[in-house]
Amino acid sequence: MSLDPADLTHDTTGLAEEQLESLESVFTGTYKAKYPIVGYTSRRILREDGSPNKDFRPEDQPHFSIKDEF
């Protein structure tokens, strides 16, 4: 839960299996259980040059589901 800029990264390279399982548990048990996914960060939908990633499909993303209320 660090807000240190060095810790704010999407890169999980180098984390132990136990750390990855802990992250998955927190995401699934805390965030996914309470909050629907309503959008994605630009990292997923844009290429590095800022152009749209036409290959991005929300339905192919982990934990995606369509909610009737949207």
PyMOL Python script that loads the backbone (N, CA, C, O; Angstrom):
from pymol import cmd

cmd.read_pdbstr("""\
ATOM      1  N   MET A   1       0.809  -1.197   0.000  1.00  0.00           N
ATOM      2  CA  MET A   1       0.000   0.000   0.000  1.00  0.00           C
ATOM      3  C   MET A   1       0.854   1.264   0.000  1.00  0.00           C
ATOM      4  O   MET A   1       0.423   2.314   0.476  1.00  0.00           O
ATOM      5  N   SER A   2       2.044   1.156  -0.526  1.00  0.00           N
ATOM      6  CA  SER A   2       2.965   2.279  -0.553  1.00  0.00           C
ATOM      7  C   SER A   2       2.580   3.271  -1.652  1.00  0.00           C
ATOM      8  O   SER A   2       2.141   2.873  -2.730  1.00  0.00           O
ATOM      9  N   LEU A   3       2.746   4.550  -1.372  1.00  0.00           N
ATOM     10  CA  LEU A   3       2.541   5.587  -2.376  1.00  0.00           C
ATOM     11  C   LEU A   3       3.866   6.173  -2.839  1.00  0.00           C
ATOM     12  O   LEU A   3       3.895   7.202  -3.515  1.00  0.00           O
ATOM     13  N   ASP A   4       4.965   5.517  -2.475  1.00  0.00           N
ATOM     14  CA  ASP A   4       6.289   5.929  -2.927  1.00  0.00           C
ATOM     15  C   ASP A   4       6.334   5.786  -4.447  1.00  0.00           C
ATOM     16  O   ASP A   4       5.993   4.719  -4.959  1.00  0.00           O
ATOM     17  N   PRO A   5       6.742   6.819  -5.188  1.00  0.00           N
ATOM     18  CA  PRO A   5       6.765   6.739  -6.653  1.00  0.00           C
ATOM     19  C   PRO A   5       7.500   5.512  -7.198  1.00  0.00           C
ATOM     20  O   PRO A   5       7.129   4.992  -8.251  1.00  0.00           O
ATOM     21  N   ALA A   6       8.521   5.050  -6.508  1.00  0.00           N
ATOM     22  CA  ALA A   6       9.257   3.864  -6.962  1.00  0.00           C
ATOM     23  C   ALA A   6       8.390   2.607  -6.876  1.00  0.00           C
ATOM     24  O   ALA A   6       8.635   1.636  -7.592  1.00  0.00           O
ATOM     25  N   ASP A   7       7.388   2.622  -6.012  1.00  0.00           N
ATOM     26  CA  ASP A   7       6.516   1.458  -5.838  1.00  0.00           C
ATOM     27  C   ASP A   7       5.271   1.499  -6.715  1.00  0.00           C
ATOM     28  O   ASP A   7       4.558   0.500  -6.812  1.00  0.00           O
ATOM     29  N   LEU A   8       4.996   2.635  -7.355  1.00  0.00           N
ATOM     30  CA  LEU A   8       3.798   2.782  -8.183  1.00  0.00           C
ATOM     31  C   LEU A   8       4.094   2.323  -9.603  1.00  0.00           C
ATOM     32  O   LEU A   8       4.462   3.118 -10.468  1.00  0.00           O
ATOM     33  N   THR A   9       3.928   1.030  -9.823  1.00  0.00           N
ATOM     34  CA  THR A   9       4.231   0.449 -11.122  1.00  0.00           C
ATOM     35  C   THR A   9       3.271  -0.688 -11.422  1.00  0.00           C
ATOM     36  O   THR A   9       2.719  -1.300 -10.507  1.00  0.00           O
ATOM     37  N   HIS A  10       3.074  -0.967 -12.685  1.00  0.00           N
ATOM     38  CA  HIS A  10       2.251  -2.098 -13.101  1.00  0.00           C
ATOM     39  C   HIS A  10       3.086  -3.374 -13.192  1.00  0.00           C
ATOM     40  O   HIS A  10       2.540  -4.470 -13.325  1.00  0.00           O
ATOM     41  N   ASP A  11       4.400  -3.231 -13.120  1.00  0.00           N
ATOM     42  CA  ASP A  11       5.326  -4.347 -13.323  1.00  0.00           C
ATOM     43  C   ASP A  11       5.402  -5.228 -12.075  1.00  0.00           C
ATOM     44  O   ASP A  11       5.788  -4.761 -11.004  1.00  0.00           O
ATOM     45  N   THR A  12       5.039  -6.486 -12.215  1.00  0.00           N
ATOM     46  CA  THR A  12       5.112  -7.429 -11.097  1.00  0.00           C
ATOM     47  C   THR A  12       6.294  -8.388 -11.229  1.00  0.00           C
ATOM     48  O   THR A  12       6.389  -9.375 -10.499  1.00  0.00           O
ATOM     49  N   THR A  13       7.193  -8.086 -12.170  1.00  0.00           N
ATOM     50  CA  THR A  13       8.373  -8.908 -12.356  1.00  0.00           C
ATOM     51  C   THR A  13       9.186  -8.936 -11.066  1.00  0.00           C
ATOM     52  O   THR A  13       9.416  -7.900 -10.444  1.00  0.00           O
ATOM     53  N   GLY A  14       9.610 -10.111 -10.679  1.00  0.00           N
ATOM     54  CA  GLY A  14      10.442 -10.243  -9.492  1.00  0.00           C
ATOM     55  C   GLY A  14       9.680 -10.531  -8.214  1.00  0.00           C
ATOM     56  O   GLY A  14      10.290 -10.823  -7.186  1.00  0.00           O
ATOM     57  N   LEU A  15       8.351 -10.456  -8.257  1.00  0.00           N
ATOM     58  CA  LEU A  15       7.584 -10.788  -7.064  1.00  0.00           C
ATOM     59  C   LEU A  15       7.533 -12.296  -6.889  1.00  0.00           C
ATOM     60  O   LEU A  15       7.450 -13.042  -7.865  1.00  0.00           O
ATOM     61  N   ALA A  16       7.583 -12.735  -5.657  1.00  0.00           N
ATOM     62  CA  ALA A  16       7.495 -14.160  -5.349  1.00  0.00           C
ATOM     63  C   ALA A  16       6.065 -14.650  -5.584  1.00  0.00           C
ATOM     64  O   ALA A  16       5.124 -13.857  -5.616  1.00  0.00           O
ATOM     65  N   GLU A  17       5.919 -15.946  -5.746  1.00  0.00           N
ATOM     66  CA  GLU A  17       4.592 -16.541  -5.968  1.00  0.00           C
ATOM     67  C   GLU A  17       3.630 -16.165  -4.839  1.00  0.00           C
ATOM     68  O   GLU A  17       2.456 -15.886  -5.084  1.00  0.00           O
ATOM     69  N   GLU A  18       4.125 -16.158  -3.622  1.00  0.00           N
ATOM     70  CA  GLU A  18       3.293 -15.803  -2.469  1.00  0.00           C
ATOM     71  C   GLU A  18       2.808 -14.345  -2.569  1.00  0.00           C
ATOM     72  O   GLU A  18       1.666 -14.049  -2.220  1.00  0.00           O
ATOM     73  N   GLN A  19       3.660 -13.453  -3.037  1.00  0.00           N
ATOM     74  CA  GLN A  19       3.277 -12.054  -3.197  1.00  0.00           C
ATOM     75  C   GLN A  19       2.239 -11.887  -4.305  1.00  0.00           C
ATOM     76  O   GLN A  19       1.301 -11.103  -4.158  1.00  0.00           O
ATOM     77  N   LEU A  20       2.394 -12.613  -5.408  1.00  0.00           N
ATOM     78  CA  LEU A  20       1.423 -12.554  -6.493  1.00  0.00           C
ATOM     79  C   LEU A  20       0.070 -13.098  -6.043  1.00  0.00           C
ATOM     80  O   LEU A  20      -0.972 -12.539  -6.384  1.00  0.00           O
ATOM     81  N   GLU A  21       0.087 -14.184  -5.281  1.00  0.00           N
ATOM     82  CA  GLU A  21      -1.162 -14.751  -4.768  1.00  0.00           C
ATOM     83  C   GLU A  21      -1.840 -13.768  -3.813  1.00  0.00           C
ATOM     84  O   GLU A  21      -3.066 -13.659  -3.800  1.00  0.00           O
ATOM     85  N   SER A  22      -1.047 -13.058  -3.018  1.00  0.00           N
ATOM     86  CA  SER A  22      -1.602 -12.064  -2.102  1.00  0.00           C
ATOM     87  C   SER A  22      -2.265 -10.926  -2.870  1.00  0.00           C
ATOM     88  O   SER A  22      -3.356 -10.484  -2.511  1.00  0.00           O
ATOM     89  N   LEU A  23      -1.605 -10.451  -3.930  1.00  0.00           N
ATOM     90  CA  LEU A  23      -2.199  -9.396  -4.762  1.00  0.00           C
ATOM     91  C   LEU A  23      -3.506  -9.856  -5.388  1.00  0.00           C
ATOM     92  O   LEU A  23      -4.485  -9.111  -5.404  1.00  0.00           O
ATOM     93  N   GLU A  24      -3.525 -11.082  -5.903  1.00  0.00           N
ATOM     94  CA  GLU A  24      -4.737 -11.620  -6.525  1.00  0.00           C
ATOM     95  C   GLU A  24      -5.855 -11.745  -5.495  1.00  0.00           C
ATOM     96  O   GLU A  24      -7.014 -11.447  -5.785  1.00  0.00           O
ATOM     97  N   SER A  25      -5.502 -12.182  -4.306  1.00  0.00           N
ATOM     98  CA  SER A  25      -6.489 -12.338  -3.238  1.00  0.00           C
ATOM     99  C   SER A  25      -7.099 -10.993  -2.852  1.00  0.00           C
ATOM    100  O   SER A  25      -8.315 -10.885  -2.689  1.00  0.00           O
ATOM    101  N   VAL A  26      -6.265  -9.979  -2.707  1.00  0.00           N
ATOM    102  CA  VAL A  26      -6.771  -8.640  -2.357  1.00  0.00           C
ATOM    103  C   VAL A  26      -7.650  -8.109  -3.478  1.00  0.00           C
ATOM    104  O   VAL A  26      -8.726  -7.570  -3.218  1.00  0.00           O
ATOM    105  N   PHE A  27      -7.203  -8.256  -4.724  1.00  0.00           N
ATOM    106  CA  PHE A  27      -7.995  -7.752  -5.842  1.00  0.00           C
ATOM    107  C   PHE A  27      -9.344  -8.459  -5.923  1.00  0.00           C
ATOM    108  O   PHE A  27     -10.385  -7.811  -6.023  1.00  0.00           O
ATOM    109  N   THR A  28      -9.322  -9.771  -5.880  1.00  0.00           N
ATOM    110  CA  THR A  28     -10.553 -10.547  -6.027  1.00  0.00           C
ATOM    111  C   THR A  28     -11.463 -10.404  -4.814  1.00  0.00           C
ATOM    112  O   THR A  28     -12.661 -10.159  -4.959  1.00  0.00           O
ATOM    113  N   GLY A  29     -10.902 -10.555  -3.624  1.00  0.00           N
ATOM    114  CA  GLY A  29     -11.714 -10.560  -2.410  1.00  0.00           C
ATOM    115  C   GLY A  29     -12.165  -9.190  -1.959  1.00  0.00           C
ATOM    116  O   GLY A  29     -13.205  -9.065  -1.312  1.00  0.00           O
ATOM    117  N   THR A  30     -11.412  -8.168  -2.283  1.00  0.00           N
ATOM    118  CA  THR A  30     -11.747  -6.823  -1.817  1.00  0.00           C
ATOM    119  C   THR A  30     -12.349  -5.980  -2.921  1.00  0.00           C
ATOM    120  O   THR A  30     -13.492  -5.536  -2.817  1.00  0.00           O
ATOM    121  N   TYR A  31     -11.590  -5.759  -3.971  1.00  0.00           N
ATOM    122  CA  TYR A  31     -12.027  -4.821  -5.005  1.00  0.00           C
ATOM    123  C   TYR A  31     -13.043  -5.415  -5.970  1.00  0.00           C
ATOM    124  O   TYR A  31     -14.083  -4.802  -6.211  1.00  0.00           O
ATOM    125  N   LYS A  32     -12.776  -6.575  -6.522  1.00  0.00           N
ATOM    126  CA  LYS A  32     -13.704  -7.159  -7.497  1.00  0.00           C
ATOM    127  C   LYS A  32     -15.042  -7.513  -6.845  1.00  0.00           C
ATOM    128  O   LYS A  32     -16.093  -7.408  -7.477  1.00  0.00           O
ATOM    129  N   ALA A  33     -14.996  -7.930  -5.589  1.00  0.00           N
ATOM    130  CA  ALA A  33     -16.227  -8.300  -4.889  1.00  0.00           C
ATOM    131  C   ALA A  33     -17.120  -7.084  -4.625  1.00  0.00           C
ATOM    132  O   ALA A  33     -18.341  -7.219  -4.547  1.00  0.00           O
ATOM    133  N   LYS A  34     -16.520  -5.904  -4.487  1.00  0.00           N
ATOM    134  CA  LYS A  34     -17.286  -4.712  -4.133  1.00  0.00           C
ATOM    135  C   LYS A  34     -17.577  -3.771  -5.288  1.00  0.00           C
ATOM    136  O   LYS A  34     -18.617  -3.112  -5.314  1.00  0.00           O
ATOM    137  N   TYR A  35     -16.657  -3.706  -6.247  1.00  0.00           N
ATOM    138  CA  TYR A  35     -16.754  -2.667  -7.271  1.00  0.00           C
ATOM    139  C   TYR A  35     -16.717  -3.251  -8.681  1.00  0.00           C
ATOM    140  O   TYR A  35     -15.824  -4.042  -8.985  1.00  0.00           O
ATOM    141  N   PRO A  36     -17.652  -2.887  -9.545  1.00  0.00           N
ATOM    142  CA  PRO A  36     -17.597  -3.359 -10.929  1.00  0.00           C
ATOM    143  C   PRO A  36     -16.495  -2.627 -11.699  1.00  0.00           C
ATOM    144  O   PRO A  36     -16.176  -1.477 -11.396  1.00  0.00           O
ATOM    145  N   ILE A  37     -15.923  -3.296 -12.684  1.00  0.00           N
ATOM    146  CA  ILE A  37     -14.958  -2.644 -13.564  1.00  0.00           C
ATOM    147  C   ILE A  37     -15.746  -1.755 -14.513  1.00  0.00           C
ATOM    148  O   ILE A  37     -16.640  -2.229 -15.214  1.00  0.00           O
ATOM    149  N   VAL A  38     -15.417  -0.471 -14.537  1.00  0.00           N
ATOM    150  CA  VAL A  38     -16.154   0.463 -15.388  1.00  0.00           C
ATOM    151  C   VAL A  38     -15.276   1.088 -16.463  1.00  0.00           C
ATOM    152  O   VAL A  38     -15.770   1.842 -17.301  1.00  0.00           O
ATOM    153  N   GLY A  39     -13.993   0.785 -16.452  1.00  0.00           N
ATOM    154  CA  GLY A  39     -13.096   1.343 -17.455  1.00  0.00           C
ATOM    155  C   GLY A  39     -11.712   0.744 -17.332  1.00  0.00           C
ATOM    156  O   GLY A  39     -11.441  -0.050 -16.431  1.00  0.00           O
ATOM    157  N   TYR A  40     -10.854   1.127 -18.234  1.00  0.00           N
ATOM    158  CA  TYR A  40      -9.489   0.631 -18.256  1.00  0.00           C
ATOM    159  C   TYR A  40      -8.530   1.795 -18.380  1.00  0.00           C
ATOM    160  O   TYR A  40      -8.879   2.840 -18.929  1.00  0.00           O
ATOM    161  N   THR A  41      -7.334   1.618 -17.874  1.00  0.00           N
ATOM    162  CA  THR A  41      -6.326   2.671 -17.964  1.00  0.00           C
ATOM    163  C   THR A  41      -5.825   2.798 -19.397  1.00  0.00           C
ATOM    164  O   THR A  41      -5.947   1.874 -20.201  1.00  0.00           O
ATOM    165  N   SER A  42      -5.260   3.957 -19.694  1.00  0.00           N
ATOM    166  CA  SER A  42      -4.764   4.200 -21.053  1.00  0.00           C
ATOM    167  C   SER A  42      -3.678   3.208 -21.444  1.00  0.00           C
ATOM    168  O   SER A  42      -3.495   2.941 -22.631  1.00  0.00           O
ATOM    169  N   ARG A  43      -2.955   2.657 -20.476  1.00  0.00           N
ATOM    170  CA  ARG A  43      -1.905   1.679 -20.774  1.00  0.00           C
ATOM    171  C   ARG A  43      -2.480   0.483 -21.544  1.00  0.00           C
ATOM    172  O   ARG A  43      -1.782  -0.106 -22.370  1.00  0.00           O
ATOM    173  N   ARG A  44      -3.723   0.123 -21.289  1.00  0.00           N
ATOM    174  CA  ARG A  44      -4.336  -1.017 -21.961  1.00  0.00           C
ATOM    175  C   ARG A  44      -4.962  -0.654 -23.305  1.00  0.00           C
ATOM    176  O   ARG A  44      -4.968  -1.470 -24.227  1.00  0.00           O
ATOM    177  N   ILE A  45      -5.482   0.548 -23.418  1.00  0.00           N
ATOM    178  CA  ILE A  45      -6.231   0.868 -24.635  1.00  0.00           C
ATOM    179  C   ILE A  45      -5.456   1.710 -25.640  1.00  0.00           C
ATOM    180  O   ILE A  45      -5.912   1.908 -26.767  1.00  0.00           O
ATOM    181  N   LEU A  46      -4.285   2.208 -25.240  1.00  0.00           N
ATOM    182  CA  LEU A  46      -3.456   2.996 -26.156  1.00  0.00           C
ATOM    183  C   LEU A  46      -2.096   2.339 -26.345  1.00  0.00           C
ATOM    184  O   LEU A  46      -1.575   1.686 -25.440  1.00  0.00           O
ATOM    185  N   ARG A  47      -1.536   2.520 -27.519  1.00  0.00           N
ATOM    186  CA  ARG A  47      -0.169   2.068 -27.771  1.00  0.00           C
ATOM    187  C   ARG A  47       0.791   3.102 -27.192  1.00  0.00           C
ATOM    188  O   ARG A  47       0.374   4.193 -26.802  1.00  0.00           O
ATOM    189  N   GLU A  48       2.078   2.757 -27.137  1.00  0.00           N
ATOM    190  CA  GLU A  48       3.067   3.676 -26.561  1.00  0.00           C
ATOM    191  C   GLU A  48       3.110   5.019 -27.277  1.00  0.00           C
ATOM    192  O   GLU A  48       3.424   6.038 -26.662  1.00  0.00           O
ATOM    193  N   ASP A  49       2.797   5.031 -28.570  1.00  0.00           N
ATOM    194  CA  ASP A  49       2.824   6.300 -29.310  1.00  0.00           C
ATOM    195  C   ASP A  49       1.526   7.107 -29.144  1.00  0.00           C
ATOM    196  O   ASP A  49       1.385   8.181 -29.729  1.00  0.00           O
ATOM    197  N   GLY A  50       0.587   6.592 -28.352  1.00  0.00           N
ATOM    198  CA  GLY A  50      -0.667   7.297 -28.104  1.00  0.00           C
ATOM    199  C   GLY A  50      -1.793   6.922 -29.042  1.00  0.00           C
ATOM    200  O   GLY A  50      -2.926   7.361 -28.847  1.00  0.00           O
ATOM    201  N   SER A  51      -1.509   6.118 -30.057  1.00  0.00           N
ATOM    202  CA  SER A  51      -2.555   5.702 -30.990  1.00  0.00           C
ATOM    203  C   SER A  51      -3.413   4.597 -30.356  1.00  0.00           C
ATOM    204  O   SER A  51      -2.936   3.875 -29.481  1.00  0.00           O
ATOM    205  N   PRO A  52      -4.657   4.463 -30.784  1.00  0.00           N
ATOM    206  CA  PRO A  52      -5.541   3.436 -30.217  1.00  0.00           C
ATOM    207  C   PRO A  52      -5.014   2.027 -30.476  1.00  0.00           C
ATOM    208  O   PRO A  52      -4.496   1.730 -31.553  1.00  0.00           O
ATOM    209  N   ASN A  53      -5.154   1.173 -29.476  1.00  0.00           N
ATOM    210  CA  ASN A  53      -4.810  -0.234 -29.617  1.00  0.00           C
ATOM    211  C   ASN A  53      -6.053  -0.956 -30.135  1.00  0.00           C
ATOM    212  O   ASN A  53      -6.929  -1.325 -29.353  1.00  0.00           O
ATOM    213  N   LYS A  54      -6.129  -1.156 -31.430  1.00  0.00           N
ATOM    214  CA  LYS A  54      -7.319  -1.753 -32.044  1.00  0.00           C
ATOM    215  C   LYS A  54      -7.500  -3.222 -31.662  1.00  0.00           C
ATOM    216  O   LYS A  54      -8.574  -3.788 -31.861  1.00  0.00           O
ATOM    217  N   ASP A  55      -6.442  -3.846 -31.107  1.00  0.00           N
ATOM    218  CA  ASP A  55      -6.525  -5.238 -30.674  1.00  0.00           C
ATOM    219  C   ASP A  55      -7.119  -5.379 -29.274  1.00  0.00           C
ATOM    220  O   ASP A  55      -7.449  -6.487 -28.852  1.00  0.00           O
ATOM    221  N   PHE A  56      -7.256  -4.263 -28.549  1.00  0.00           N
ATOM    222  CA  PHE A  56      -7.794  -4.317 -27.194  1.00  0.00           C
ATOM    223  C   PHE A  56      -9.275  -4.660 -27.226  1.00  0.00           C
ATOM    224  O   PHE A  56     -10.063  -4.002 -27.905  1.00  0.00           O
ATOM    225  N   ARG A  57      -9.642  -5.693 -26.487  1.00  0.00           N
ATOM    226  CA  ARG A  57     -11.043  -6.106 -26.371  1.00  0.00           C
ATOM    227  C   ARG A  57     -11.352  -6.286 -24.891  1.00  0.00           C
ATOM    228  O   ARG A  57     -10.809  -7.198 -24.267  1.00  0.00           O
ATOM    229  N   PRO A  58     -12.208  -5.447 -24.308  1.00  0.00           N
ATOM    230  CA  PRO A  58     -12.507  -5.572 -22.881  1.00  0.00           C
ATOM    231  C   PRO A  58     -12.972  -6.973 -22.500  1.00  0.00           C
ATOM    232  O   PRO A  58     -12.629  -7.470 -21.427  1.00  0.00           O
ATOM    233  N   GLU A  59     -13.736  -7.602 -23.357  1.00  0.00           N
ATOM    234  CA  GLU A  59     -14.267  -8.927 -23.022  1.00  0.00           C
ATOM    235  C   GLU A  59     -13.186 -10.001 -22.914  1.00  0.00           C
ATOM    236  O   GLU A  59     -13.433 -11.077 -22.369  1.00  0.00           O
ATOM    237  N   ASP A  60     -11.995  -9.717 -23.428  1.00  0.00           N
ATOM    238  CA  ASP A  60     -10.884 -10.662 -23.310  1.00  0.00           C
ATOM    239  C   ASP A  60     -10.043 -10.423 -22.062  1.00  0.00           C
ATOM    240  O   ASP A  60      -9.127 -11.194 -21.778  1.00  0.00           O
ATOM    241  N   GLN A  61     -10.343  -9.360 -21.312  1.00  0.00           N
ATOM    242  CA  GLN A  61      -9.558  -9.013 -20.135  1.00  0.00           C
ATOM    243  C   GLN A  61      -9.982  -9.867 -18.943  1.00  0.00           C
ATOM    244  O   GLN A  61     -11.142 -10.262 -18.832  1.00  0.00           O
ATOM    245  N   PRO A  62      -9.014 -10.153 -18.037  1.00  0.00           N
ATOM    246  CA  PRO A  62      -9.370 -10.904 -16.833  1.00  0.00           C
ATOM    247  C   PRO A  62     -10.402 -10.141 -16.013  1.00  0.00           C
ATOM    248  O   PRO A  62     -10.353  -8.914 -15.939  1.00  0.00           O
ATOM    249  N   HIS A  63     -11.304 -10.839 -15.417  1.00  0.00           N
ATOM    250  CA  HIS A  63     -12.300 -10.295 -14.503  1.00  0.00           C
ATOM    251  C   HIS A  63     -13.353  -9.419 -15.190  1.00  0.00           C
ATOM    252  O   HIS A  63     -14.081  -8.698 -14.507  1.00  0.00           O
ATOM    253  N   PHE A  64     -13.448  -9.463 -16.510  1.00  0.00           N
ATOM    254  CA  PHE A  64     -14.445  -8.658 -17.207  1.00  0.00           C
ATOM    255  C   PHE A  64     -15.785  -9.371 -17.203  1.00  0.00           C
ATOM    256  O   PHE A  64     -15.862 -10.573 -17.460  1.00  0.00           O
ATOM    257  N   SER A  65     -16.823  -8.634 -16.913  1.00  0.00           N
ATOM    258  CA  SER A  65     -18.183  -9.157 -17.064  1.00  0.00           C
ATOM    259  C   SER A  65     -19.107  -7.984 -17.317  1.00  0.00           C
ATOM    260  O   SER A  65     -18.908  -6.896 -16.775  1.00  0.00           O
ATOM    261  N   ILE A  66     -20.111  -8.206 -18.135  1.00  0.00           N
ATOM    262  CA  ILE A  66     -21.073  -7.151 -18.455  1.00  0.00           C
ATOM    263  C   ILE A  66     -22.144  -7.148 -17.365  1.00  0.00           C
ATOM    264  O   ILE A  66     -22.726  -8.182 -17.039  1.00  0.00           O
ATOM    265  N   LYS A  67     -22.385  -5.976 -16.821  1.00  0.00           N
ATOM    266  CA  LYS A  67     -23.402  -5.838 -15.768  1.00  0.00           C
ATOM    267  C   LYS A  67     -24.654  -5.229 -16.377  1.00  0.00           C
ATOM    268  O   LYS A  67     -24.570  -4.307 -17.189  1.00  0.00           O
ATOM    269  N   ASP A  68     -25.803  -5.738 -15.989  1.00  0.00           N
ATOM    270  CA  ASP A  68     -27.072  -5.241 -16.505  1.00  0.00           C
ATOM    271  C   ASP A  68     -27.312  -3.770 -16.197  1.00  0.00           C
ATOM    272  O   ASP A  68     -27.983  -3.077 -16.962  1.00  0.00           O
ATOM    273  N   GLU A  69     -26.765  -3.283 -15.075  1.00  0.00           N
ATOM    274  CA  GLU A  69     -27.046  -1.907 -14.690  1.00  0.00           C
ATOM    275  C   GLU A  69     -26.292  -0.874 -15.503  1.00  0.00           C
ATOM    276  O   GLU A  69     -26.514   0.323 -15.322  1.00  0.00           O
ATOM    277  N   PHE A  70     -25.404  -1.300 -16.399  1.00  0.00           N
ATOM    278  CA  PHE A  70     -24.649  -0.331 -17.212  1.00  0.00           C
ATOM    279  C   PHE A  70     -25.252  -0.201 -18.580  1.00  0.00           C
ATOM    280  O   PHE A  70     -24.755   0.567 -19.404  1.00  0.00           O
TER     281      PHE A  70
END
""", "prot")
cmd.dss("prot")
cmd.show_as("cartoon", "prot")
cmd.util.cbc("prot")
cmd.orient("prot")
